[in-house]
Amino acid sequence: MYNPFTNAQSSWVKYNSYVWKTAPNGMEYIMPVESSMPEIYDPLENPEEIVLDAIRTGRICMSKDAETEARKAIFDFIRKYGLLGMMTALPTTPRFIEYEKVYLPKNRFIKAETMDTEDYLAHFYPFERPRFKKKGIESSWEIDDPTMAALFLTFQNRLQSQVMTFQRTYGERYDWLKLQFTDWALIAMTCFFYYEDRDNIDPVQRDVYRKALEGFDSTVPGFHYALTDERPVLVWDFHSLSLTLQMLLAFLLTDDKRPLRLCRNCMKPFISETSDEKYCSTKCRKARERGE
């Protein structure tokens, strides 16, 4: 895959253990174990692997009769890559803490267009709120845990809101995670079925496919300019794993040389070595030819 994100702030944090917890409102969350330790990594080092894992997880989530498998797939993904950072992905800007209110575009998770910051944070800190104080655009945040303080220092040049998603008390709702993974899988499947059926469907049906894909609105990561010795460059600011995945998926689906595809035989997502490859393996190709 051509990497358009050569210059990017994309380091992310995952913990060595996670746990299911049920909040007082009955919602299930996945969050780090209280004694777990963080690990910093770069999702862009293996962009194809993380996107394929996300699509595979979403495909499992789409099955109405596979709830146990969906829970396991999502939990395994979180253990491998960390939580998605949905808190910074949903608002119109990841700098929402600098505003008097949180502003939200149309999305599939929160219906309100504006929220008080404290109310918004409650969606992601279901048990222990951060000691966060806000007055107008001014805010302060207290950290006692030495490990969490070390994380804060490591990412002191990043947004406060992003560093807050790296704390052990931060969690994400299972139903929201399931919906997000399902959406990513649906995007890949919509592209697959459109080109698979395009020659056999009428213009109205084609338009249905196009409009279905347009329905997946998303906020996009920001960027800033940096002056290097040779030339100015764009530095992408990935403040959430969710937006990192969203952009990687978009570029893989539209890649001219090695695009992401779904196998015509088994529907497994794979990276095509050529622009017209249809099967994930020789076995699937031969099985399709035999009509199995």
Order of alpha helices (4+ residues) and beta strands (2+ residues): beta-beta-beta-beta-beta-alpha-alpha-alpha-beta-beta-alpha-beta-beta-alpha-alpha-beta-alpha-alpha-beta-beta-alpha-beta-beta-alpha
